[in-house]
Each structure stands twice: as structure tokens, then as C-alpha cells.
Amino acid sequence: EVQLVESGGGMVQPGGSLRLSCAASGFTFTNWHMRWYRQAPGKERELVAAIASDGGNTHYADSVKDRFTIARDNAKNTVYLHMNKLKSEDTAVYYCNVRFWDREDYWGQGTQVTVSS
């Protein structure tokens, strides 16, 4: 079965950095785009970053552009989200996502990122 397992979240001070990881299994990882979403309390889930199956194209939300970097290691079936210069508004649960045939979504369990002094 499809499994996505996030890790790397935690507490960090404003301006700090974290690297999130998403370990994927149960599908041909190299065939599919991967995405990171986040959801903060009281807010809708939002797309943070996306990366093409071969890593050749990436997308970032305006709020994280130039601070976050999405990357993937197809040999390890893992997608990463490098987060730098973190702000309090980055506090959220971060979810890894894969979407099959533009309609079938699978999600990880989420990992909490808290940015606070």
C-alpha cells in the first residue's frame, strides 16, 4: 500500500532551520510529482512546495519562496523540504502528498513544525 512517512519536525526559533523528510513506499516513486502541504490552526491546508517526478520543475508558495527548498532523492524514495529563515507564521502541521492521476491523493501523518522564541 501507499505509505508516506514524514519526519524532521520540531520546535525552532525564528530565523532557524529545519529539514523535513518524507519516506515514500508502495508506488513507483520516480513516476510521480511530490508535494508538501501545511495546515495551521484555523487555516485551510495550503500547498507549500511541489517537485516534478524527475526534479526538473519546482513550485513554491509565495510565502515560502526563497526560504524553503524542495528536493527529492529518487534512489531513496524520499522527498525533502529544507526550511530556512523560519518565521512564526510557518508554524503548522506539514504533510507530504502524492496525487495519482490528478484525483487520488495520499497523505502522510504530518509532522509538527513550531516556530517560537
N, C-alpha and C positions, 0 to 999 in steps of 0.2 A: 504494500500500500504506500501511497504518497505520504512522506513524512518530511516536515520542516522543523528544525530544532534550533531556536535562537539561543545565543549566549553572549555574554560580554557586557550586559547592562550593569548599572550600579549607580552609586552616588558620586558626583563630581562637582567641584566648584566652578563657578562661572569662569570662562576662559580656558577651562581644562579640555581634555580629550578622552575619547573612548573609542574602541573598535568593537563593533558588533559583528558576530558571525552567525551564519545560518547554514547548518549542515542539512543537505537535501538527500533524499533517497526515495526509491520506489518509482522513479521515472528516469527517462533519458535526459539528464541534466543539461547536456550540451545542446539540446534541441529547443530550449525554451528561454524566453526572457524571464528575468527575475526582478522582483520589486521589494522595496521597503516602504511600509506604511507606518504611521504612528497615530495614536489617539490619546489626546489629553482629556482630563476630566471636563465634562460639559461641552466638549467639542466633537465635531464629526471626525471620523477617521480620514486622514489625508495621505495622499501619495507623497513620499519624501524623495525617493530616487528610484530609477529603473535602469536596467542594463540589458542590452541585447544578448542573444544567446552566445554570440562569439565575442562579446565585449566591445564591439565596434561602435556602438552608439549608447550614449547615456542621457538621462534626463534627471533634472533636479527641480524641486520646488524652489520658487524664488526665495523663500525664507531661509533656505539652507545652501543655496548656490554660493560657491567659493569658500564654504566652510566644511562641507561634507563631500566625501568621495565614495562612490560605489565601485566595487571591484569584484571580480569573480575568478576563482581558480577551478577551471573545469576538470583538472586532474584530481582535485579533492572534492568535487561536488559541493563546493562551498561558495557562498556569496558573502561579501563583507560590506560593512558601512563604517568608514572611517569618519569620525566626527571630531572636528576641531573647533576651537573658539566657542565652546558651548555657552548657551545663554539659558536663563531661567525658562524662557518660553519653549525651549527644546524638551522640557520635562514632559514625558509621555510614555506610554507603553509602545514599544516598537515591534512591528510584526513583519515577518518575512512572508512573501506571497509569490505563488506561481499561478498563472492563468492559462488553462488549456483551451484551445480552440475559441478563444475570446469569450468564454462563457463559464468555464468550470474552474472555480477558484479554490485553492488550498492555502491554508494559513498555518503558521507556526503558533505556538502557545503564547508568544510575546515575551519580551524582556523589558523590564522597567528601567528607564533612564531618569534619574532625578538630578537636576542641576540646581544647586543651592549653596549658599555661603553659610 
